Amino acid sequence: MIRAVVFDVGECLVDETKEYGTWADWLGVPRHTFAAMFGAVIAQGRDYRETFLEFDPGFDLSAQREARAAAGQPEHFDESDLYPDVRPALAQLREAGLWLGIAGNQTVRAGRILRDLFSRDVDLIGTSDDWGASKPDSEFFVRVAEVVPFMPGEILYVGDRVDNDLRPGAAAGMHTALVHRGPWATIQWNTAEARELPTFRVETLRELPELIGKFNASAR
């Protein structure tokens, strides 16, 4: 049975359109040009951070994050950046008695924002910076398994990426769900792995309560 649901952050809970737009502005390139290169890098199976290098070969993401903060333009997201199904889905899952968590590749700053937004809605919020391990490293999912009070086979990890979320989550013995939104899911959606690997494929997070309910009923 699935007893816990753990969510990725970017393009699962948070629409990152605005944030990547501000990175294009910071680099001084048109937003549509940055978005096109971003998609090309993903489609080639490369690390998304290589997008920045295409425009600035010496780009250091960590250093540039600090530079943006020093310039009064830190990375930021808030309630307006959440996908509209997030709050209803969390409420339904909580009502169904499921343990809920949020865990993704996020900075310390992002972790503080997440806690401000979700501390009353979920049982755990963890980030790669908190744990010193980032997806798709298996150690990240070891940390998830350590903090969730259920066995890996009772955890559903929900994300938008086959490479970062589904593949390592399944390797850790967890169930997985692929949500169809954002650049990664859009590009990967029709691949064999995206069709065959996840326990669930959903267009919206609001599908999860019913799917989990049916899955658990069949497991009894």
Number of C-alpha atoms within 10 A of each C-alpha: 16 20 20 23 25 23 21 23 22 17 22 25 21 21 20 20 15 14 16 16 17 17 19 19 13 12 16 11 13 11 18 11 10 22 17 11 18 22 17 15 17 18 15 9 12 12 10 17 14 17 21 19 13 14 15 11 10 9 16 12 13 9 10 15 16 14 13 14 13 10 9 9 14 16 17 14 17 12 13 9 16 19 17 16 13 15 15 12 17 22 14 15 21 18 10 14 10 19 19 21 23 24 25 25 21 18 16 13 12 17 21 13 16 22 16 12 14 17 15 9 14 18 17 18 20 22 24 18 16 15 13 10 18 19 17 17 12 16 16 24 25 14 16 25 19 12 14 20 13 14 14 23 16 18 26 26 27 30 26 29 26 24 16 18 23 26 19 20 30 19 11 18 16 23 23 26 27 27 24 22 20 17 19 21 20 15 16 20 20 10 11 9 14 21 15 10 17 24 19 20 22 16 11 17 24 19 15 22 19 13 15 21 15 11 15 13 10 9 9 6
